[in-house]
Amino acid sequence: MPNALPWFAEHDGQFNEVRAEALIADLLAALPPDSVVHDREGLRTFECDGLTAFRTTPLVAVLPETEAQVQAVLRICLAHGAPIVARGAGTGLSGGAMPHAQGVLLSMARLKRIVHIDALARTATVQPGVRNKAISEAAAPFGLYYAPDPSSQVACSIGGNVAENAGGVHCLKYGLTVHNVLRLRALTIDGEILDIGSEALDAPGYDLLALLTGSEGLLAVITEITVRLLPIPQLARCVMASFDSVEQAGEAVAAIIAAGLIPAGLELMDQPATAAVEDFVHAGYPLDAAAILLVEADGTPESVAEEIGRIEAVLRAHGATRCQVSRDESERLRFWAGRKAAFPAAGRLSPDYYCMDGTIPRKRLGRMLQDIAAMEHTYGLRCLNVFHAGDGNLHPLILFDANDADQLARADAFGIAILERTVALGGTISGEHGVGIEKIGVMCEQFSVGERTLFFGLKAAFDAYGLLNPAKAIPSLHRCAEFGRMHVHGGQLPHPDLPRF
Amino acid sequence: MTGDIEDALVEQVRVACDGRTPLRIRGGGSKDFLAQSLAGDMLDTSKHRGIVAYEPSELVITARAGTPLAEIEAALAEHGQMLAFEPPHFGPATLGGCVASGLSGPARATSGAVRDFVLGVKIIDGQARVLRFGGTVMKNVAGFDVSRLMTGAWGTLGVMLELSIKTLPAAPATETLVLDVPAASVVHWMNRLAGRPLPISATFWHRGVLHVRLSGAATAVAAARREIGGDALAADAAASLWQQVREQKHRFATDAAPLWRLSVRSTADLPQGTDMALEWLGAQRWWGTSLSPDQVRAVAQAAGGHATAFRGAPRGYSVFHPLTSAMLAVQRRIKQAFDPAGIFNPGRIYAEL
């Protein structure tokens, strides 16, 4: 007996017309006046997230201050059949928080209270609007910190981190968001409270904690989060190594892992990327190197000394022309400042840039870099490469000018070519930024119709009405047929399993 | 015949699906003791075995579900690697059963659980479709995290065919310290220890004796030993201790009937006068008690966690901690999405799933 497909599996977010005035009136009755924004000027702030190329104006934006108000918003939206897009700090890079034109943009920014830090149990319970970095700052007096550190950690919110399963430069050793969250309190579209995970290390039944993490706002709205805190390492030191070719740097990465080392961070930048950031933050990067690696060791002073020695030996044996070990904390932070400024540096070089996020097996790094170099010629656009090399997570930054329609189209094609290559090399189209609206077409490449149907079944298990972040993350059957039509490979029609509309 | 028997397994599921016949999915049968019910025609995954791919420098092994856990561990050990969650075997365990049961060993509190290391799965769903989720790479946020959802689902959502698991290098040095710590202060002691940046890889406390295992660079282990104090256990005695704790051959388990597993907030007070064994820096507690299931569950719940009737459960009570009605409703719908005919391991964990 096959499952009936939920309606939203076949077609994307087409909703009956929402009666805007009645919806706004109900929201105004339930929330403080300054929590409801519906004037054109005020709504402009919410048009897009960090992926600025995709913009939509919602009917209305709401900024509730309490869980009860969030609950009220959900119930009102359900009554009106209005789609809801939840938003944290709006730093996401895949358009996951792009509003729906017929719906409500639900900003969680005002739920920003650190509820409790339990120093002995090493946990922090916070509201979703709390900034990632603020958790570590609040935990620091107890000698503790929150490990996942996306580059946007000064601004991004923990709620958004959970929704996207955010990573960072230290997740090779310390894991992604999913490895560092213990408990969630979430509201279903019906306004029902779900307590997911627990204060313990596991919970009975299915692992909904893992399912909700990275679910991109499609399943529930998170109102409280308990994260695991770790003791701050006594010491961290970073090696900066220069290479004459990106392939050699890629090989050195595999060699470090093969030697049984798990560095706290293992990052690769190519020459165009180092040149761009050096100009911007003066991190002291060598400009003559074709690629650099940043390799960090943390732990006790003894283990750091031992590990740095082993790391240096492997790097030199695999073609490093120069190794520089950070002498003190300020130098270490300067090494990282360059890496963390890669995106803004790209923004200084070019009116627009497009950041990709595929992950490939580490051993394919060299091959992938060669392919990207060839694509720069094919599409006539420049690309800076910064990689979380230890995880095989690539962030090629394609530079273009969105005002030039031809460049925009070439950038889009360049990006899709990279993602298709990623899948072909045995990888995935998104390592940490999420699918959102940006990569929704390429999802058709990575998942079969059966797999996507199951995703829709999971969504329907939480949101039978398809109101939470519609038309994001999981492409409808219709969309994949359309996407396939745009990308015909060698005269062969892709996805012959799909009905054509 | 052993090796790749995917087609035969798919066919068996198709027939069961058409006839709406329940299937009891079984690898090595080593966790049969832990079940609410074992019902249905046997679907034997133990012949679907073999390591499909293992590249040490990629930190990932892909193997068929019926591959013996011991075979996986031996392959990893040859390259100085390990399953960092140290899964208990409890008999002739398979990789599929290890992931389906989601049980982790002594290193869990510091290294992570089974679910933290599952990177990808290939499954047969309840409509006999072969589906793949996740992959072999460390970071992957495309699509819902079905791989981790399969972990600890006890085969109620699908038949796992193949799994990709993250591996880690084994620590170059390890040492186990023995300290006398009374029951009154052990919880505080363990949590204070956990808050310090030390290379702790396991803790076990029973009847006034605390064992702390350190794993890492040789210099770091030596420094931590000086800082923590206590006596070092000989290497073979230490290996045997952790093996006994993991496999429940230690007297904390063999002397107890029934044996309850309490998974709780690590800082929860130890109820006075109870004979509990503590692991996972205080977060996992083993309790041999004749208190009623309701009483044991109340203790676990008050401590922020849940209780499983691990061995010798009284008949007629739920082995796994009951779910709230809101949670059960969601989980039932998830089950429905994977297995609409309800053929996979019905009632294995809850009557409703």
HADDOCK unambig.tbl for C-alpha pairs under 7 A between the chains (distance, minus, plus):
assign (segid A and resid 1 and name CA) (segid B and resid 340 and name CA) 6.90 0.50 0.50
assign (segid A and resid 1 and name CA) (segid B and resid 341 and name CA) 6.40 0.50 0.50
assign (segid A and resid 2 and name CA) (segid B and resid 127 and name CA) 6.61 0.50 0.50
assign (segid A and resid 2 and name CA) (segid B and resid 340 and name CA) 6.96 0.50 0.50
assign (segid A and resid 3 and name CA) (segid B and resid 340 and name CA) 6.38 0.50 0.50
assign (segid A and resid 120 and name CA) (segid B and resid 191 and name CA) 5.92 0.50 0.50
assign (segid A and resid 120 and name CA) (segid B and resid 192 and name CA) 6.46 0.50 0.50
assign (segid A and resid 121 and name CA) (segid B and resid 191 and name CA) 6.41 0.50 0.50
assign (segid A and resid 121 and name CA) (segid B and resid 266 and name CA) 6.24 0.50 0.50
assign (segid A and resid 121 and name CA) (segid B and resid 267 and name CA) 5.73 0.50 0.50
assign (segid A and resid 122 and name CA) (segid B and resid 195 and name CA) 6.84 0.50 0.50
assign (segid A and resid 165 and name CA) (segid B and resid 141 and name CA) 6.90 0.50 0.50
assign (segid A and resid 179 and name CA) (segid B and resid 116 and name CA) 6.25 0.50 0.50
assign (segid A and resid 194 and name CA) (segid B and resid 326 and name CA) 6.97 0.50 0.50
assign (segid A and resid 194 and name CA) (segid B and resid 327 and name CA) 6.69 0.50 0.50
assign (segid A and resid 198 and name CA) (segid B and resid 304 and name CA) 6.76 0.50 0.50
assign (segid A and resid 198 and name CA) (segid B and resid 305 and name CA) 6.32 0.50 0.50
assign (segid A and resid 199 and name CA) (segid B and resid 264 and name CA) 6.69 0.50 0.50
assign (segid A and resid 199 and name CA) (segid B and resid 265 and name CA) 5.08 0.50 0.50
assign (segid A and resid 199 and name CA) (segid B and resid 304 and name CA) 5.46 0.50 0.50
assign (segid A and resid 199 and name CA) (segid B and resid 305 and name CA) 6.38 0.50 0.50
assign (segid A and resid 200 and name CA) (segid B and resid 263 and name CA) 5.69 0.50 0.50
assign (segid A and resid 200 and name CA) (segid B and resid 264 and name CA) 4.38 0.50 0.50
assign (segid A and resid 200 and name CA) (segid B and resid 265 and name CA) 4.55 0.50 0.50
assign (segid A and resid 200 and name CA) (segid B and resid 266 and name CA) 6.89 0.50 0.50
assign (segid A and resid 200 and name CA) (segid B and resid 283 and name CA) 6.20 0.50 0.50
assign (segid A and resid 200 and name CA) (segid B and resid 304 and name CA) 6.50 0.50 0.50
assign (segid A and resid 200 and name CA) (segid B and resid 305 and name CA) 5.36 0.50 0.50
assign (segid A and resid 201 and name CA) (segid B and resid 263 and name CA) 6.82 0.50 0.50
assign (segid A and resid 201 and name CA) (segid B and resid 283 and name CA) 6.76 0.50 0.50
assign (segid A and resid 202 and name CA) (segid B and resid 263 and name CA) 6.88 0.50 0.50
assign (segid A and resid 203 and name CA) (segid B and resid 306 and name CA) 6.84 0.50 0.50
assign (segid A and resid 204 and name CA) (segid B and resid 320 and name CA) 6.78 0.50 0.50
assign (segid A and resid 204 and name CA) (segid B and resid 321 and name CA) 6.04 0.50 0.50
assign (segid A and resid 206 and name CA) (segid B and resid 149 and name CA) 6.27 0.50 0.50
assign (segid A and resid 206 and name CA) (segid B and resid 152 and name CA) 6.71 0.50 0.50
assign (segid A and resid 206 and name CA) (segid B and resid 153 and name CA) 5.65 0.50 0.50
assign (segid A and resid 206 and name CA) (segid B and resid 331 and name CA) 6.90 0.50 0.50
assign (segid A and resid 207 and name CA) (segid B and resid 148 and name CA) 6.91 0.50 0.50
assign (segid A and resid 207 and name CA) (segid B and resid 149 and name CA) 5.30 0.50 0.50
assign (segid A and resid 210 and name CA) (segid B and resid 145 and name CA) 6.43 0.50 0.50
assign (segid A and resid 210 and name CA) (segid B and resid 148 and name CA) 6.18 0.50 0.50
assign (segid A and resid 210 and name CA) (segid B and resid 149 and name CA) 6.78 0.50 0.50
assign (segid A and resid 211 and name CA) (segid B and resid 144 and name CA) 6.21 0.50 0.50
assign (segid A and resid 211 and name CA) (segid B and resid 145 and name CA) 5.30 0.50 0.50
assign (segid A and resid 211 and name CA) (segid B and resid 149 and name CA) 6.39 0.50 0.50
assign (segid A and resid 214 and name CA) (segid B and resid 141 and name CA) 6.29 0.50 0.50
assign (segid A and resid 215 and name CA) (segid B and resid 144 and name CA) 5.88 0.50 0.50
assign (segid A and resid 231 and name CA) (segid B and resid 195 and name CA) 5.40 0.50 0.50
assign (segid A and resid 231 and name CA) (segid B and resid 196 and name CA) 5.57 0.50 0.50
assign (segid A and resid 231 and name CA) (segid B and resid 197 and name CA) 5.14 0.50 0.50
assign (segid A and resid 232 and name CA) (segid B and resid 197 and name CA) 6.47 0.50 0.50
assign (segid A and resid 233 and name CA) (segid B and resid 197 and name CA) 5.53 0.50 0.50
assign (segid A and resid 234 and name CA) (segid B and resid 197 and name CA) 6.64 0.50 0.50
assign (segid A and resid 254 and name CA) (segid B and resid 57 and name CA) 5.85 0.50 0.50
assign (segid A and resid 257 and name CA) (segid B and resid 57 and name CA) 5.42 0.50 0.50
assign (segid A and resid 258 and name CA) (segid B and resid 56 and name CA) 6.34 0.50 0.50
assign (segid A and resid 258 and name CA) (segid B and resid 57 and name CA) 4.36 0.50 0.50
assign (segid A and resid 260 and name CA) (segid B and resid 169 and name CA) 5.09 0.50 0.50
assign (segid A and resid 300 and name CA) (segid B and resid 220 and name CA) 6.16 0.50 0.50
assign (segid A and resid 302 and name CA) (segid B and resid 219 and name CA) 5.41 0.50 0.50
assign (segid A and resid 302 and name CA) (segid B and resid 220 and name CA) 5.42 0.50 0.50
assign (segid A and resid 303 and name CA) (segid B and resid 217 and name CA) 5.52 0.50 0.50
assign (segid A and resid 303 and name CA) (segid B and resid 219 and name CA) 5.89 0.50 0.50
assign (segid A and resid 303 and name CA) (segid B and resid 220 and name CA) 4.90 0.50 0.50
assign (segid A and resid 359 and name CA) (segid B and resid 137 and name CA) 6.69 0.50 0.50
assign (segid A and resid 359 and name CA) (segid B and resid 139 and name CA) 6.61 0.50 0.50
assign (segid A and resid 360 and name CA) (segid B and resid 137 and name CA) 6.41 0.50 0.50
assign (segid A and resid 361 and name CA) (segid B and resid 58 and name CA) 6.65 0.50 0.50
assign (segid A and resid 361 and name CA) (segid B and resid 137 and name CA) 5.93 0.50 0.50
assign (segid A and resid 362 and name CA) (segid B and resid 58 and name CA) 6.31 0.50 0.50
assign (segid A and resid 391 and name CA) (segid B and resid 138 and name CA) 5.69 0.50 0.50
assign (segid A and resid 391 and name CA) (segid B and resid 139 and name CA) 6.62 0.50 0.50
assign (segid A and resid 393 and name CA) (segid B and resid 139 and name CA) 6.99 0.50 0.50
assign (segid A and resid 427 and name CA) (segid B and resid 137 and name CA) 6.46 0.50 0.50
assign (segid A and resid 428 and name CA) (segid B and resid 140 and name CA) 6.19 0.50 0.50
assign (segid A and resid 428 and name CA) (segid B and resid 142 and name CA) 6.93 0.50 0.50
assign (segid A and resid 429 and name CA) (segid B and resid 142 and name CA) 6.58 0.50 0.50
assign (segid A and resid 430 and name CA) (segid B and resid 140 and name CA) 5.84 0.50 0.50
assign (segid A and resid 430 and name CA) (segid B and resid 141 and name CA) 5.58 0.50 0.50
assign (segid A and resid 430 and name CA) (segid B and resid 142 and name CA) 5.54 0.50 0.50
assign (segid A and resid 431 and name CA) (segid B and resid 139 and name CA) 4.65 0.50 0.50
assign (segid A and resid 431 and name CA) (segid B and resid 140 and name CA) 4.32 0.50 0.50
assign (segid A and resid 431 and name CA) (segid B and resid 141 and name CA) 5.47 0.50 0.50
assign (segid A and resid 432 and name CA) (segid B and resid 139 and name CA) 6.67 0.50 0.50
assign (segid A and resid 432 and name CA) (segid B and resid 140 and name CA) 6.63 0.50 0.50
assign (segid A and resid 432 and name CA) (segid B and resid 141 and name CA) 5.82 0.50 0.50
assign (segid A and resid 434 and name CA) (segid B and resid 141 and name CA) 5.75 0.50 0.50
assign (segid A and resid 434 and name CA) (segid B and resid 142 and name CA) 6.46 0.50 0.50
assign (segid A and resid 435 and name CA) (segid B and resid 142 and name CA) 6.16 0.50 0.50
assign (segid A and resid 450 and name CA) (segid B and resid 131 and name CA) 6.87 0.50 0.50
assign (segid A and resid 451 and name CA) (segid B and resid 131 and name CA) 5.87 0.50 0.50
assign (segid A and resid 454 and name CA) (segid B and resid 337 and name CA) 6.51 0.50 0.50
assign (segid A and resid 454 and name CA) (segid B and resid 338 and name CA) 6.95 0.50 0.50
assign (segid A and resid 455 and name CA) (segid B and resid 144 and name CA) 6.63 0.50 0.50
assign (segid A and resid 457 and name CA) (segid B and resid 337 and name CA) 4.98 0.50 0.50
assign (segid A and resid 458 and name CA) (segid B and resid 334 and name CA) 5.97 0.50 0.50
assign (segid A and resid 458 and name CA) (segid B and resid 337 and name CA) 6.24 0.50 0.50
assign (segid A and resid 461 and name CA) (segid B and resid 330 and name CA) 6.19 0.50 0.50
assign (segid A and resid 461 and name CA) (segid B and resid 333 and name CA) 4.97 0.50 0.50
assign (segid A and resid 461 and name CA) (segid B and resid 334 and name CA) 5.69 0.50 0.50
assign (segid A and resid 462 and name CA) (segid B and resid 330 and name CA) 6.65 0.50 0.50
assign (segid A and resid 473 and name CA) (segid B and resid 143 and name CA) 6.89 0.50 0.50
assign (segid A and resid 474 and name CA) (segid B and resid 143 and name CA) 6.82 0.50 0.50
